[in-house]
Amino acid sequence: MDLQYFLCWRVAPLLLLMPCGLQCMSVHILNEGPVYVIPGSSLVLRARIEHETLEEVSTVTWEREPESGTPKKETLATCPSGSPKCAVTRPSVRVNVEQQEMTLQISEYRRADSGVFAVTVTDHAGAKTTAHCIVREYEEVHHVSVSINVSHSLLVCGEAWGTDPHFRWLHERVAITESVGMISKDGTTLFVTMAPICGHFTCMVSNKRSHSSATYTAAPCETESRGTTAAVVCLVLLLLFGGVLAFLLWRRHRHNNRGERLHEHLDDTI
Ligand SMILES: *[C@@H]1O[C@H](CO)[C@@H](O)[C@H](O)[C@H]1NC(C)=O
C-alpha cells in the first residue's frame, strides 16, 4: 500500500484528525510526459490536487523554465484560492480551476514555450508541493537515410530527430513481400531475403507534421530486365511480321481485282 495513502486514511483518523500537513496534500500532472506540441496548436496540461478537508489550498502557481541552459523561471499564472480568476502573465495563457482539477492552456504554442512546466500548490501553513512535466516541440522528420549491412543482408533506415517517426519500406515502389524481405518490429530495419539483392529499396518516414524518404539502389534486377527486353523484342518482331503479311495480302487482293476488271473490259469489246 502507498505510504502516503496509509498515513492519510489510516493513521490520521487514529490521531483524532490531527492536521496531517504536507504529506496528505499532493499534486500531479495527468498528462504523460514528455508532452509534444505542434507549433501553432494548443498546449493543454491537466493537474489534479489531492488534499484532505482539514487543510486548504492557499495558492496554485504555474511556472515554466528551459529544459537545458541557464535556469530562468517564468511564472505563467497564479491562482489565489477563493478567487475565481487566476492572474496570467500572457494573453495566450488560460487556467481553469474546477474543484480538484486544473487545466493550463497555451494557445498558439511556439518553440520558445518548450521546457519544464511546474505546478505548485501552497497550503495555508505555507507548505508547498510541486509536480513537473516536460513539454517539447513536436519536430518534423529530418535527414532520412538508408544504409546497407552487406554481411548480414540488412538495410537500416535512419532518421535524425523527428518526433514519433513511423517507417515504411518499398521495393521497386511496391510494399515489401515475403519474397523480398522482412521488416523489424520498429520498422527501421529490413532483413532482405531475396538473393542477390537488386533493385530500389525505399524507406519512407512520416509523423504528424511531415514525411521524407530515402532510397538505396542495388544492382538492377537481371532476370526481370532480361525478360522485359525479350518481351519487347518479340513484340516488335511480331508487329513487323504482321505488317509484312498484311502488305502482301493487300497487294495480292489489288492484283486480283485489276485482273478481273481487265477481263470485264475485254468481254465488253468483244
Ligand atoms: C551488421 O549487422 C550486425 C547485426 O546487427 C552487426 O553486428 C554488425 O556490426 C553490422 N555491421 C556493420 C558493418 O554495420
PDBQT file of the ligand as one rigid body, heavy atoms in Angstrom, charges set to zero:
ROOT
HETATM    1  C1  LIG A 301      25.809  -5.659 -39.370  1.00  0.00    +0.000 C 
HETATM    2  O1  LIG A 301      24.783  -6.147 -38.508  1.00  0.00    +0.000 OA
HETATM    3  C2  LIG A 301      25.231  -6.941 -37.443  1.00  0.00    +0.000 C 
HETATM    4  C3  LIG A 301      23.999  -7.473 -36.733  1.00  0.00    +0.000 C 
HETATM    5  O2  LIG A 301      23.115  -6.460 -36.403  1.00  0.00    +0.000 OA
HETATM    6  C4  LIG A 301      26.183  -6.148 -36.568  1.00  0.00    +0.000 C 
HETATM    7  O3  LIG A 301      26.658  -6.955 -35.521  1.00  0.00    +0.000 OA
HETATM    8  C5  LIG A 301      27.330  -5.639 -37.397  1.00  0.00    +0.000 C 
HETATM    9  O4  LIG A 301      28.174  -4.807 -36.619  1.00  0.00    +0.000 OA
HETATM   10  C6  LIG A 301      26.818  -4.842 -38.591  1.00  0.00    +0.000 C 
HETATM   11  N1  LIG A 301      27.932  -4.462 -39.463  1.00  0.00    +0.000 N 
HETATM   12  C7  LIG A 301      28.135  -3.215 -39.863  1.00  0.00    +0.000 C 
HETATM   13  C8  LIG A 301      29.287  -3.010 -40.773  1.00  0.00    +0.000 C 
HETATM   14  O5  LIG A 301      27.417  -2.298 -39.505  1.00  0.00    +0.000 OA
ENDROOT
TORSDOF 0
